[in-house]
Amino acid sequence: DQFYAEGFSLDVNLSHKLKGTDSSRLVFYRGDNVPAKVKDDFQVTPVTSEADLREKWDDHYGVPKGYELPQPAQVKVGAAALKILVISSTVYPVPVRGYSGLEQLCYEWAVEFQKAGHKVALVAPEGSSLPAGMELITTPVMVDESQAYPLYKERLGEFDVIMDNSWLWHTVLAQIEAGDRQLPVIHLYHSDPENQNRIVYMF
């Protein structure tokens, strides 16, 4: 699925199974460019603007009226090295052998960021092995992410960029709470277990 809030761009696949309905799914499209092949399988809601999308999304997902999105944090990228926090899931230590899911992506991104001269810390389960000079912030293996978050929450403000690959919305809430301090969070949204993350779709 793709959803781009910045500059408001919607492609053909913003879809999500609505909790509490029979197997129907809701798909938003920009304008009227709806492929005919999906009309039989989806409820289709045309979207003409960001305001239109937000109103329709709020109606379906129960986001409180008047909810204000935080403004995107401005990250200055130049010659100076950045302090980057990469957050993996709590499922597998990294690097992962014989598997190339989000955990392996986190590891490889962290390695490449370090090669580019940035100072990198990686949140990953115990048993992870990182290159020299990279900080490991450990979580227990397979612990619920709501229990892992307190292990690094207080350190979020230390970083220039937070690249969150976890499945839950903790850093998104931290970004809202930061307000004018502008916590620069990039949430790479890999999946939605049990419709826990409806607020993330607003970003």
CORDA-V69639 format. One record per residue. N is the residue number from 1. SS is DSSP state (2 for helix, 1 for strand, 0 for the rest). PSI is psi in whole degrees, -180 to 180 (999 if undefined). Layout:
n=N ss=SS psi=PSI
n=N ss=SS psi=PSI
This chain:
n=1 ss=0 psi=147
n=2 ss=0 psi=133
n=3 ss=0 psi=120
n=4 ss=1 psi=107
n=5 ss=0 psi=-36
n=6 ss=0 psi=121
n=7 ss=0 psi=-1
n=8 ss=0 psi=89
n=9 ss=1 psi=123
n=10 ss=0 psi=130
n=11 ss=0 psi=-172
n=12 ss=0 psi=1
n=13 ss=0 psi=48
n=14 ss=1 psi=100
n=15 ss=1 psi=151
n=16 ss=1 psi=134
n=17 ss=1 psi=126
n=18 ss=0 psi=124
n=19 ss=0 psi=138
n=20 ss=0 psi=3
n=21 ss=0 psi=169
n=22 ss=0 psi=-174
n=23 ss=0 psi=21
n=24 ss=0 psi=154
n=25 ss=1 psi=152
n=26 ss=1 psi=129
n=27 ss=1 psi=130
n=28 ss=1 psi=140
n=29 ss=1 psi=147
n=30 ss=1 psi=127
n=31 ss=1 psi=-150
n=32 ss=0 psi=15
n=33 ss=0 psi=74
n=34 ss=0 psi=116
n=35 ss=0 psi=135
n=36 ss=2 psi=-32
n=37 ss=2 psi=-19
n=38 ss=2 psi=-11
n=39 ss=0 psi=-30
n=40 ss=0 psi=-24
n=41 ss=0 psi=-14
n=42 ss=0 psi=150
n=43 ss=1 psi=127
n=44 ss=1 psi=127
n=45 ss=1 psi=108
n=46 ss=1 psi=144
n=47 ss=1 psi=131
n=48 ss=0 psi=-15
n=49 ss=0 psi=170
n=50 ss=2 psi=-40
n=51 ss=2 psi=-39
n=52 ss=2 psi=-45
n=53 ss=2 psi=-47
n=54 ss=2 psi=-41
n=55 ss=2 psi=-45
n=56 ss=2 psi=-41
n=57 ss=2 psi=-43
n=58 ss=2 psi=-42
n=59 ss=2 psi=-39
n=60 ss=2 psi=-32
n=61 ss=2 psi=5
n=62 ss=0 psi=26
n=63 ss=0 psi=133
n=64 ss=0 psi=138
n=65 ss=0 psi=143
n=66 ss=0 psi=3
n=67 ss=0 psi=129
n=68 ss=0 psi=128
n=69 ss=0 psi=141
n=70 ss=0 psi=148
n=71 ss=0 psi=142
n=72 ss=0 psi=136
n=73 ss=0 psi=143
n=74 ss=0 psi=120
n=75 ss=0 psi=120
n=76 ss=0 psi=114
n=77 ss=0 psi=118
n=78 ss=0 psi=-143
n=79 ss=0 psi=-28
n=80 ss=0 psi=145
n=81 ss=0 psi=147
n=82 ss=0 psi=153
n=83 ss=1 psi=116
n=84 ss=1 psi=131
n=85 ss=1 psi=121
n=86 ss=1 psi=125
n=87 ss=1 psi=119
n=88 ss=0 psi=-176
n=89 ss=0 psi=179
n=90 ss=0 psi=11
n=91 ss=0 psi=-56
n=92 ss=0 psi=138
n=93 ss=0 psi=159
n=94 ss=0 psi=154
n=95 ss=0 psi=155
n=96 ss=0 psi=137
n=97 ss=0 psi=130
n=98 ss=0 psi=23
n=99 ss=0 psi=143
n=100 ss=0 psi=45
n=101 ss=0 psi=-158
n=102 ss=2 psi=-32
n=103 ss=2 psi=-43
n=104 ss=2 psi=-37
n=105 ss=2 psi=-43
n=106 ss=2 psi=-45
n=107 ss=2 psi=-47
n=108 ss=2 psi=-38
n=109 ss=2 psi=-46
n=110 ss=2 psi=-43
n=111 ss=2 psi=-45
n=112 ss=2 psi=-37
n=113 ss=2 psi=-43
n=114 ss=2 psi=-41
n=115 ss=2 psi=-32
n=116 ss=0 psi=0
n=117 ss=0 psi=6
n=118 ss=0 psi=157
n=119 ss=1 psi=121
n=120 ss=1 psi=139
n=121 ss=1 psi=143
n=122 ss=1 psi=128
n=123 ss=1 psi=117
n=124 ss=1 psi=163
n=125 ss=1 psi=159
n=126 ss=0 psi=143
n=127 ss=0 psi=-6
n=128 ss=0 psi=151
n=129 ss=0 psi=117
n=130 ss=0 psi=159
n=131 ss=0 psi=157
n=132 ss=0 psi=139
n=133 ss=0 psi=-8
n=134 ss=0 psi=131
n=135 ss=1 psi=136
n=136 ss=1 psi=122
n=137 ss=1 psi=110
n=138 ss=1 psi=149
n=139 ss=1 psi=157
n=140 ss=0 psi=151
n=141 ss=0 psi=133
n=142 ss=0 psi=15
n=143 ss=0 psi=151
n=144 ss=0 psi=140
n=145 ss=2 psi=-24
n=146 ss=2 psi=-25
n=147 ss=2 psi=-25
n=148 ss=2 psi=-34
n=149 ss=2 psi=-44
n=150 ss=2 psi=-19
n=151 ss=2 psi=-19
n=152 ss=0 psi=-1
n=153 ss=2 psi=-47
n=154 ss=2 psi=-11
n=155 ss=2 psi=-4
n=156 ss=2 psi=-37
n=157 ss=2 psi=-8
n=158 ss=2 psi=-13
n=159 ss=0 psi=150
n=160 ss=0 psi=-32
n=161 ss=1 psi=136
n=162 ss=1 psi=118
n=163 ss=1 psi=97
n=164 ss=1 psi=120
n=165 ss=0 psi=8
n=166 ss=0 psi=167
n=167 ss=0 psi=-10
n=168 ss=0 psi=176
n=169 ss=0 psi=20
n=170 ss=2 psi=-45
n=171 ss=2 psi=-26
n=172 ss=2 psi=-44
n=173 ss=2 psi=-38
n=174 ss=2 psi=-36
n=175 ss=2 psi=-41
n=176 ss=2 psi=-45
n=177 ss=2 psi=-31
n=178 ss=2 psi=-27
n=179 ss=2 psi=-125
n=180 ss=2 psi=-17
n=181 ss=2 psi=-12
n=182 ss=0 psi=79
n=183 ss=0 psi=115
n=184 ss=0 psi=93
n=185 ss=1 psi=130
n=186 ss=1 psi=111
n=187 ss=1 psi=111
n=188 ss=0 psi=111
n=189 ss=0 psi=102
n=190 ss=0 psi=-28
n=191 ss=0 psi=174
n=192 ss=0 psi=88
n=193 ss=2 psi=120
n=194 ss=2 psi=34
n=195 ss=2 psi=39
n=196 ss=0 psi=-13
n=197 ss=0 psi=34
n=198 ss=2 psi=-28
n=199 ss=2 psi=-29
n=200 ss=2 psi=-29
n=201 ss=2 psi=-16
n=202 ss=2 psi=-6
n=203 ss=0 psi=999
